[in-house]
Amino acid sequence: MGLFIAQLLTGLANAATLFLVASGLSLIFGVTRIVNFAHGSFYMLGAFVGYSLMQVLPGAIGFWASVLLSGLIVGLIGVVVEMLVLRPVYKAPELFQLVATFGVILVIQDLALMIWGAEDLLGPRAPGLKGVVRIMGEPVPLYDLALIAMTPFVLFALWYLIARTRLGVLVRAATQDREMVAALGVNQAWLFTGVFFLGAALAGLGGAIQLPKGGADLLMDFNILAAIFVVVVIGGMGSLPGAYIAAVLISVLNVFGVSYLPQSTLVLMFVVMAVVLTIRPYGLLGREEVAGEHGQVGEPDRPIKPAGVRARVIVGIGLLLLLALPMADSHFLVILATDIIIFALFAASLHFLLGLGGLVSFGHAAFFGAGAYVAALLVSHANAPMELAFLLAPVGAGMAALIIGWLCLRLTGVYFAMLTLALAQLLWSLVFQWDEFTGGDDGLVNIWPAKWLSEANSYFYFTAIVGVGGIILLRHMAHSPFGFALRAARDSQRQAEATGIDTKRVQWMAFTVAGVLAGVAGGLFVFSKGSVFPNELEIAKSFDGLIVVFLGGVKTLSGGVVGAASLELVKDYLTRFEYWRLALGLLIIFVVIVAPTGIVGSLRSLLERVRGSST
C-alpha cells in the first residue's frame, strides 16, 4: 500500500509541471486558435533561463525568484515571437501558422545551443526541500509534495483570472466568438499578445520549476511536446479544468505503467488519447472544433486546371534531364536524385490528402514507414524476392491507412490531426519495441534490390520510373471525378452532400490512396538504403512532409514535389554548417510571412506580373 501511495504522489508531482505547460498551450489555442508547436521551446527556455538565474541568485529566495523571473522572461520572449512571427499570419490557414511555429522551434534550438552549449545541465536542488519523508515506509521527496501542494493554487489563480477579471471575460468571449469581441471595439491584437505572454510564461515556469527533478537539455522541447498536446486534446482544447484532469490522468498512469507495464510507457498516453477521442470526439471538457477559422489550407486562389502545353514541355525537358543525370558520372548526384524522387513521392501523397482534401495529418510518416517495413520484413523473415516485397509494401501501407482513416475521419480540425498522430505513434511503438521481429532500434539491414537492379544506375532508373509514375497518377486523380468530389468535400461539405456526394467515403478513399502512395515511397526507400529504422515512422518525418508541402505551395498540384526537391537540396547544403537549424528556421518563417503561396505560387504570381507589365 505504501508503494502504491508513493507512486501516486510521484504521478501527481509530475502532473504539476505538465499542467503548467499544458495550461499555457490551452489558453493560447483557446483564444488565438494557433496550434503552437513552439510551446515546448518555451518550456526548454524556461529551464535554461532558470538554471542561469539560479547560479547568481542564492538561497531559497533566489531559487523561487529565479523560477518567477524565468516565467516572466520567457513570457516576454513569447511576445516577441507572437508580434514578429504569428501576428502577420493570424488570418492565414491553420497549416501556415503551424509551419511558422515549427520554424520558431528550429531557431530557438540553435540559439539555445549557442548560448548554453550542447552539454546537459543538472538542475540545483530546491533549498529547504532537499530531503524525503517516509509515507508507510516509502520515501517521497519533499519537493514532490511541494509541487502537489502548489498545483491547486495555480489552478485556482488561473480560474480566478479567467472567471473573475475583465481580462478573463475578454478571453472567454474571444474563445467563443472572436468576431463579436472585435465588433465591441476590443483590440484583438493586444488581447492575443497578452494571452500569448501568459501562455509562454506558464511554459517557462514549468521548465524552471522542474529543474530539481530533471535539469535542462536541448531535447526538452520535443520530449514534452507530444505529452502537452495529448493533455490538451484529452482535456479539450481551450479547457483549463480539462487540462488539469488530463495532466493528472496521464502522469499517474505513466508512473504506474513504468512499474507494472514497462512495455507500454512509449505509447500509453497515445492509447488513452485514442480511447478518449473515440468516446468523446472533442475531449473530456472540450467543445466541437471546426477545421480552422479560415480553413486548414485556405480557399483556392484559382481553379485547378490540367497543365498547358508549355508546362508539359517544361516538365518533359526536366524528366529528360533527370534520366540523363547518370551521364554526369557523379555517384553523389545519382544518390541525391534518388532521395529527392522518393521524398517527392511521399510529399505528393501528403499533398493529395492535404491540398485537395483539406485534411491535415500529423502521422503520414506511418504509411511511409509501414511500406518500408513490410518490404523489409518480407525479405528478412520470409526470404521473399525483392519484386514481391516491393509489390506488397503499398498493400500493407494501404491497409494501415484504411483502418486509421476510418477511425480518424469521425473528427475534424486539430482533433483529427492529433488522432492521426496518436495512431501513428502506436504503429511506431510496435516497430520500436518488437525487437525479435522488427529489430527494434537496431532496425533491419541488408535489404538490397534484386540482381537486375544492383548495377550502377539501374535502381535510379527504377526509382525514377516508379516515383514519377506515382506522382503523375496522383495528378491524374486530381483531375478525375473523384478529385473534383474530394475538392467539393473540402470547400463545402454540406453543399457537396446536398448534391449526393458521400463526403466521408470520398475522404476515406483519399486517405487510403495517399497511404498507398506513401507506402510505394517507403518501399523505394528501403531498397535504396538497404535498411530501415523506426525513425522513418516518427513525428519528425511527418512534419518534414508538412513543411515541404507548404514550402512548395499548398494550393498548387506541384507544390509537394517542388517543395520536397527544394528542401532536400537546401538541407544538403545547410547541414554542412553547425547552426543549420537556425538558417532553415529563418527561411521557413520568411516564406510563411513573405511568400505564403509557396515557391510555385510565388513564381506563378511573378510570371503573371511580368506578362502584365510586358503587355
C-alpha positions in Angstrom: 0.0 0.0 0.0 2.9 2.3 0.8 4.4 1.8 -2.6 1.1 2.5 -4.3 0.7 5.8 -2.4 4.3 6.8 -3.2 3.8 6.1 -6.9 0.5 8.0 -6.8 2.2 11.1 -5.3 5.0 10.9 -7.8 2.4 10.9 -10.6 0.7 14.0 -9.0 4.0 15.8 -8.7 4.8 15.1 -12.4 1.3 16.4 -13.3 2.1 19.7 -11.7 4.8 20.6 -14.3 2.8 19.0 -17.1 -0.3 21.1 -16.2 1.6 24.3 -16.0 2.9 23.9 -19.6 -0.3 22.4 -21.0 -2.5 25.1 -19.5 -0.4 27.8 -21.3 -0.9 25.9 -24.6 -4.6 25.5 -23.9 -5.0 29.2 -23.3 -3.2 30.2 -26.4 -5.2 27.9 -28.6 -8.5 28.8 -26.9 -8.1 32.5 -27.9 -5.9 32.6 -30.9 -6.6 29.2 -32.4 -2.9 28.9 -33.0 -1.6 25.3 -32.9 1.7 26.4 -31.3 4.3 23.7 -31.8 6.9 26.1 -30.4 5.4 25.8 -26.9 7.8 23.1 -26.0 10.6 25.5 -26.9 9.3 28.0 -24.3 9.4 25.2 -21.7 13.0 24.5 -22.7 13.9 28.1 -22.5 12.3 28.3 -19.0 14.7 25.6 -17.8 17.8 27.2 -19.3 17.0 30.7 -18.1 16.1 29.4 -14.7 19.3 27.5 -14.4 21.3 30.6 -15.3 19.5 32.7 -12.8 19.9 30.2 -10.0 23.6 30.4 -10.4 23.6 34.1 -9.4 20.6 34.3 -7.1 21.5 32.2 -3.9 19.3 30.7 -1.2 15.6 29.8 -1.1 14.5 33.4 -2.0 16.9 33.3 -5.0 15.6 29.9 -6.1 11.9 30.9 -6.2 12.7 34.4 -7.6 14.6 32.6 -10.4 11.5 30.5 -11.1 9.3 33.5 -11.3 11.7 35.6 -13.3 12.1 32.7 -15.8 8.4 32.7 -16.4 8.5 36.5 -16.9 11.5 36.4 -19.3 10.1 33.5 -21.4 6.7 35.3 -21.5 8.4 38.4 -23.0 10.2 36.1 -25.5 6.8 34.8 -26.4 5.6 38.3 -27.0 8.4 38.9 -29.4 7.6 35.6 -31.3 3.9 36.5 -31.4 4.4 40.0 -32.7 7.1 39.2 -35.3 6.1 35.7 -36.5 2.5 35.0 -35.7 0.7 38.3 -35.8 1.3 38.6 -39.6 -0.3 35.1 -40.2 -3.3 35.2 -37.8 -5.7 35.3 -40.7 -3.9 32.6 -42.6 -5.0 29.0 -42.7 -4.0 26.7 -39.8 -1.3 24.9 -41.7 0.6 28.2 -42.3 0.6 29.0 -38.6 1.7 25.5 -37.7 4.7 25.7 -40.1 5.6 29.1 -38.7 5.8 27.8 -35.2 7.9 24.8 -36.4 10.4 27.4 -37.9 10.5 29.0 -34.4 11.4 25.6 -32.9 14.5 25.4 -35.2 15.6 28.9 -34.4 15.3 28.5 -30.7 17.1 25.2 -30.7 20.2 26.6 -32.3 20.1 29.8 -30.2 20.0 27.7 -27.1 22.9 25.7 -28.4 24.9 28.9 -29.0 24.2 30.3 -25.5 24.2 27.3 -23.2 26.2 24.7 -25.2 25.4 21.1 -26.0 26.0 19.6 -22.5 23.1 18.7 -20.3 22.8 20.9 -17.2 21.9 19.4 -13.9 19.3 21.4 -12.0 20.1 22.5 -8.4 18.1 21.1 -5.5 15.4 23.4 -4.1 16.7 25.0 -0.8 14.8 23.7 2.2 13.2 20.9 0.2 16.1 18.6 -0.4 15.1 15.7 1.9 12.4 13.0 1.8 9.6 12.0 4.0 8.5 8.4 4.6 4.9 7.5 4.0 4.1 4.0 5.2 7.8 3.2 4.9 8.2 4.5 1.3 10.4 7.6 0.6 8.7 10.6 -1.1 10.8 13.7 -2.0 9.7 16.9 -0.2 9.9 18.8 -3.4 7.3 16.5 -4.9 5.0 17.2 -2.0 5.6 21.0 -2.5 4.7 20.7 -6.2 1.5 18.8 -5.3 0.5 21.4 -2.8 1.2 24.3 -5.2 -0.8 22.9 -8.1 -4.3 23.7 -6.7 -3.3 27.3 -6.0 -2.1 27.6 -9.6 -5.3 26.2 -10.9 -7.3 28.5 -8.7 -5.3 31.5 -9.7 -5.9 30.7 -13.4 -9.6 30.1 -12.8 -9.9 33.4 -10.9 -8.1 35.2 -13.7 -10.4 33.7 -16.4 -13.7 33.8 -14.4 -13.5 36.9 -12.3 -11.4 39.5 -14.1 -12.1 41.8 -17.0 -9.2 40.1 -18.9 -10.8 36.8 -18.3 -14.1 38.0 -19.6 -12.4 39.1 -22.8 -10.5 35.8 -23.0 -13.7 33.8 -22.6 -15.5 36.0 -25.1 -12.7 35.6 -27.7 -12.7 31.9 -27.2 -16.5 31.7 -28.0 -16.8 34.5 -30.7 -13.7 36.5 -31.8 -15.7 38.5 -34.4 -18.2 39.7 -31.7 -15.3 40.8 -29.5 -13.8 42.8 -32.3 -17.2 44.4 -33.1 -17.4 45.6 -29.5 -14.2 47.6 -30.0 -11.7 45.3 -28.2 -8.2 45.4 -29.7 -7.8 41.8 -30.6 -4.1 42.2 -31.5 -3.2 43.2 -27.9 -5.5 40.7 -26.4 -3.8 37.9 -28.4 -0.4 39.3 -27.4 -1.4 39.3 -23.7 -2.7 35.7 -23.9 0.4 34.6 -25.7 2.5 36.2 -23.0 0.6 34.4 -20.3 0.8 31.0 -22.1 4.5 31.3 -22.8 5.2 32.4 -19.2 3.4 29.4 -17.9 5.5 27.2 -20.1 8.6 29.0 -18.8 7.5 28.5 -15.2 7.0 24.8 -15.9 10.5 24.5 -17.3 12.1 26.3 -14.4 10.1 24.5 -11.7 11.1 21.1 -12.9 14.9 21.8 -12.6 15.3 20.0 -9.3 13.6 16.9 -10.7 15.5 16.8 -14.0 17.6 19.6 -15.5 18.0 21.4 -18.8 18.9 19.9 -22.1 18.4 20.6 -25.8 15.9 17.7 -26.3 13.4 19.0 -23.7 11.3 20.8 -26.3 10.5 17.7 -28.4 10.4 15.4 -25.3 7.5 17.3 -23.8 5.7 18.4 -27.0 3.8 15.3 -27.6 2.8 15.0 -23.9 1.4 18.5 -23.6 -0.6 18.2 -26.9 -2.0 14.9 -25.6 -3.0 16.5 -22.3 -4.7 19.5 -24.1 -6.5 17.3 -26.6 -7.7 14.8 -23.9 -8.9 17.6 -21.7 -10.5 19.6 -24.6 -8.8 22.4 -26.5 -9.1 25.6 -24.5 -10.4 24.0 -21.3 -8.1 24.6 -18.2 -10.0 22.2 -15.9 -9.8 19.6 -18.7 -6.1 20.2 -19.0 -5.7 19.6 -15.2 -7.7 16.4 -15.2 -5.8 15.1 -18.3 -2.4 16.0 -16.8 -3.2 14.1 -13.6 -4.6 11.1 -15.6 -1.6 10.9 -18.0 1.1 11.4 -15.3 -0.4 8.9 -12.8 -1.0 6.3 -15.5 2.6 6.8 -16.8 4.1 6.2 -13.3 2.1 3.0 -12.8 2.8 2.0 -16.3 6.6 2.2 -15.7 6.2 -0.2 -12.7 3.7 -2.7 -14.0 3.6 -2.4 -17.8 7.1 -1.1 -18.8 6.5 -2.0 -22.5 3.5 0.4 -22.6 5.4 3.6 -21.5 6.1 4.8 -25.0 2.5 4.8 -26.1 0.3 4.7 -23.0 -0.7 8.4 -23.3 -1.5 7.9 -27.0 -3.7 4.9 -26.2 -5.5 7.0 -23.7 -6.0 9.8 -26.1 -7.2 7.5 -28.9 -9.8 5.9 -26.4 -11.0 9.3 -25.2 -11.4 10.8 -28.6 -13.2 7.7 -29.8 -15.7 8.1 -26.9 -15.7 11.9 -26.7 -14.5 13.3 -30.1 -13.7 16.8 -28.6 -12.1 15.8 -25.3 -13.3 15.4 -21.8 -14.4 19.1 -21.3 -13.9 20.4 -24.8 -16.3 21.7 -27.4 -16.6 21.0 -31.1 -13.7 22.4 -33.1 -14.3 23.2 -36.7 -11.3 22.8 -39.0 -10.0 26.3 -38.6 -11.4 29.7 -38.7 -10.2 30.2 -42.2 -9.9 26.6 -43.4 -6.9 24.4 -42.9 -5.4 25.2 -46.3 -7.4 28.2 -47.3 -9.6 28.9 -50.2 -8.1 28.1 -53.6 -6.6 31.1 -55.5 -7.9 29.8 -58.8 -9.5 26.6 -60.3 -7.0 23.8 -60.7 -6.7 23.1 -64.4 -4.7 20.5 -66.4 -1.2 21.6 -67.3 -1.0 23.5 -70.6 1.3 22.7 -73.5 4.1 25.0 -72.3 4.1 23.4 -68.8 4.1 19.9 -70.2 7.0 20.7 -72.5 9.0 22.1 -69.5 8.2 19.0 -67.4 9.2 16.8 -70.3 12.5 18.5 -70.7 13.0 18.2 -66.9 12.3 14.5 -67.0 14.8 14.0 -69.9 17.5 15.9 -67.9 16.7 13.7 -64.9 17.1 10.5 -66.8 20.3 11.8 -68.3 21.8 12.6 -64.9 23.9 9.3 -64.6 25.8 10.6 -67.7 27.4 13.2 -65.4 29.3 10.3 -63.9 28.7 11.5 -60.3 27.6 8.8 -57.8 26.7 11.5 -55.3 24.3 13.2 -57.7 22.6 9.9 -58.5 22.1 9.1 -54.9 20.8 12.6 -54.2 18.4 12.5 -57.1 17.1 9.1 -55.9 16.5 10.5 -52.4 14.7 13.5 -53.9 12.4 11.4 -56.0 11.4 9.2 -53.1 10.8 12.2 -50.8 8.9 13.9 -53.6 6.5 11.0 -53.9 6.0 10.9 -50.2 5.3 14.7 -50.2 3.0 14.4 -53.2 0.9 11.7 -51.4 0.6 14.0 -48.4 -0.3 17.0 -50.6 -3.0 14.9 -52.3 -4.6 14.5 -48.8 -3.9 18.0 -47.5 -4.2 20.2 -50.6 -7.1 18.5 -52.3 -8.8 17.0 -49.3 -8.1 19.8 -46.7 -7.1 17.0 -44.2 -4.0 17.9 -42.1 -2.4 14.7 -40.9 0.3 14.7 -38.3 1.0 11.0 -38.8 1.5 10.5 -42.5 5.0 9.0 -41.9 3.3 5.9 -40.5 2.4 4.8 -44.1 5.9 5.6 -45.4 7.4 3.5 -42.6 4.8 0.8 -43.0 5.6 0.3 -46.7 9.3 0.2 -45.8 8.9 -2.3 -43.0 6.5 -4.5 -44.9 9.1 -4.9 -47.7 12.0 -5.3 -45.2 10.2 -7.9 -43.1 9.2 -10.0 -46.1 12.8 -10.1 -47.3 14.3 -10.7 -43.8 11.8 -13.3 -42.4 10.2 -14.9 -45.5 13.1 -14.7 -47.9 10.7 -13.1 -50.4 12.2 -11.8 -53.6 12.6 -8.0 -53.9 9.9 -7.8 -56.6 7.2 -9.4 -54.4 8.2 -7.5 -51.3 8.1 -4.2 -53.2 4.6 -5.0 -54.6 3.3 -5.8 -51.2 4.7 -2.7 -49.5 1.9 -0.4 -50.7 -0.6 -3.1 -49.8 0.4 -3.1 -46.2 0.6 0.7 -46.1 -2.9 0.9 -47.7 -4.4 -1.5 -45.1 -2.9 0.7 -42.3 -4.3 3.8 -44.0 -7.7 2.1 -44.4 -8.0 1.4 -40.7 -6.5 4.7 -39.4 -8.6 6.7 -41.8 -11.8 5.0 -40.7 -11.0 5.8 -37.1 -9.9 9.4 -37.6 -12.4 10.8 -40.1 -15.1 11.0 -37.4 -13.2 14.0 -36.2 -12.2 17.4 -37.7 -9.6 20.1 -37.2 -7.0 19.7 -34.5 -8.7 16.6 -33.1 -8.4 14.8 -36.5 -4.7 15.8 -36.8 -3.9 14.7 -33.2 -5.7 11.3 -33.6 -3.6 10.6 -36.7 -0.6 11.4 -34.6 -1.7 9.1 -31.8 -2.3 6.1 -34.1 0.9 6.7 -36.0 2.8 6.7 -32.6 1.1 3.3 -31.8 2.5 1.9 -35.0 5.9 3.4 -34.3 6.0 1.9 -30.8 5.1 -1.5 -32.2 8.0 -1.4 -34.5 10.4 0.1 -31.9 9.6 -2.4 -29.1 9.1 -5.7 -31.0 12.8 -6.4 -31.1 12.8 -10.0 -32.1 10.6 -9.3 -35.2 11.3 -5.8 -36.3 14.9 -5.4 -34.9 13.7 -2.6 -32.6 16.1 0.4 -32.5 18.7 -1.6 -34.5 16.3 -1.7 -37.5 16.5 -4.2 -40.3 19.6 -4.3 -42.6 20.8 -5.9 -45.8 17.6 -5.3 -47.7 19.0 -4.9 -51.2 17.4 -4.8 -54.6 17.3 -7.8 -57.0 20.4 -8.5 -59.1 18.9 -6.9 -62.2 18.7 -3.7 -60.2 22.0 -3.9 -58.5 24.1 -2.4 -61.3 25.4 1.2 -61.0 22.4 3.2 -62.2 19.7 0.6 -62.6 18.0 1.3 -59.3 18.0 5.1 -60.0 16.1 4.5 -63.3 13.7 2.1 -61.4 13.1 4.8 -58.8 12.6 7.5 -61.4 10.0 5.4 -63.3 8.0 4.3 -60.3 8.3 7.6 -58.4 7.4 9.9 -61.3 4.7 7.4 -62.3 3.2 7.7 -58.8 3.2 11.5 -58.9 1.6 11.5 -62.4 -1.1 9.1 -61.1 -1.9 11.4 -58.2 -2.1 14.4 -60.6 -4.4 12.4 -62.9 -6.7 11.5 -60.0 -6.8 15.2 -59.1 -8.5 15.9 -62.4 -10.8 12.9 -62.3 -14.4 13.0 -61.0 -13.0 11.6 -57.7 -10.6 14.5 -57.4 -13.5 17.0 -58.0 -15.6 15.3 -55.4 -12.7 15.5 -52.9 -12.3 19.2 -53.5 -16.0 19.7 -53.2 -15.9 18.0 -49.8 -13.0 20.2 -48.8 -14.6 23.5 -49.9 -18.2 22.9 -48.7 -19.1 19.6 -47.1 -22.8 20.5 -46.7 -23.2 21.6 -50.3 -21.3 18.5 -51.5 -23.6 16.2 -49.6 -26.6 18.1 -50.9 -25.6 17.1 -54.4 -25.3 13.5 -53.5 -21.6 13.1 -52.7 -20.8 10.9 -49.8 -18.1 13.1 -48.4 -16.8 10.8 -45.7 -16.5 7.9 -48.1 -14.6 10.2 -50.6 -12.2 11.4 -47.8 -11.7 7.9 -46.6 -10.8 6.7 -50.1 -8.4 9.7 -50.5 -6.8 8.9 -47.1 -6.2 5.3 -48.3 -4.9 6.4 -51.7 -2.4 8.7 -50.0 -1.3 5.9 -47.7 -0.8 3.5 -50.6 1.4 6.0 -52.5 3.4 6.8 -49.3 3.9 3.0 -49.0 5.3 2.9 -52.5 7.8 5.7 -51.5 8.7 3.6 -48.4 9.3 0.5 -50.5 11.6 2.5 -52.8 13.4 3.9 -49.8 14.2 0.7 -48.0 15.8 -0.9 -51.1 17.7 2.3 -51.9 19.3 2.4 -48.5 19.5 -1.3 -47.8 18.0 -0.8 -44.3 15.1 0.8 -42.4 14.9 2.1 -38.8 12.0 3.2 -36.6 12.7 6.8 -37.1 11.1 6.6 -40.5 7.7 6.4 -38.7 8.5 9.2 -36.2 6.7 12.6 -35.8 9.6 14.4 -37.3 9.2 12.6 -40.6 5.5 13.6 -40.8 6.4 17.2 -40.0 9.1 17.2 -42.8 6.3 16.3 -45.2 4.0 19.1 -43.9 6.8 21.6 -44.3 7.8 20.7 -47.9 4.1 20.8 -48.9 3.8 24.3 -47.5 7.1 25.5 -49.0 6.2 24.2 -52.4 2.7 25.6 -52.3 -0.4 24.0 -50.7 -2.8 25.4 -53.3 -0.9 24.0 -56.3 -0.7 20.4 -57.6 3.0 20.5 -58.0 3.7 22.1 -54.6 4.6 18.9 -52.8 7.1 17.8 -55.5 8.8 21.2 -55.8 8.9 21.7 -52.0 10.5 18.3 -51.5 13.1 18.8 -54.1 13.9 22.3 -52.8 14.2 21.3 -49.2 16.4 18.3 -49.9 18.7 20.5 -51.9 18.8 23.2 -49.3 19.2 20.8 -46.4 22.1 19.1 -48.2 23.8 22.5 -48.3 22.7 23.9 -44.9 23.6 20.7 -42.9 27.3 21.4 -43.6 27.1 24.3 -41.2 27.0 24.0 -37.4 23.9 26.1 -36.9 21.9 24.9 -40.0 18.6 24.7 -38.0 18.8 28.4 -37.3 19.1 29.2 -41.0 16.4 26.7 -42.0 14.1 28.0 -39.4 14.5 31.6 -40.5 14.0 30.5 -44.1 10.7 28.8 -43.2 9.5 31.9 -41.2 10.4 34.1 -44.1 8.5 32.1 -46.6 5.4 31.9 -44.3 5.3 35.7 -43.9 6.6 37.0 -47.3 5.6 34.2 -49.7 2.7 32.3 -48.2 1.7 30.8 -51.6 5.0 28.9 -51.6 7.6 28.5 -54.3 5.2 27.5 -57.1 2.6 30.1 -56.2 5.2 32.9 -55.9 6.8 32.0 -59.2 3.4 31.9 -60.9 2.5 35.4 -59.5 5.8 36.7 -60.6 5.3 35.4 -64.2 1.9 36.9 -64.3 3.2 40.3 -63.2 5.9 40.1 -65.8 3.4 39.3 -68.5 1.1 42.1 -67.4 3.9 44.6 -67.4 5.1 43.5 -70.9 1.6 44.0 -72.3 
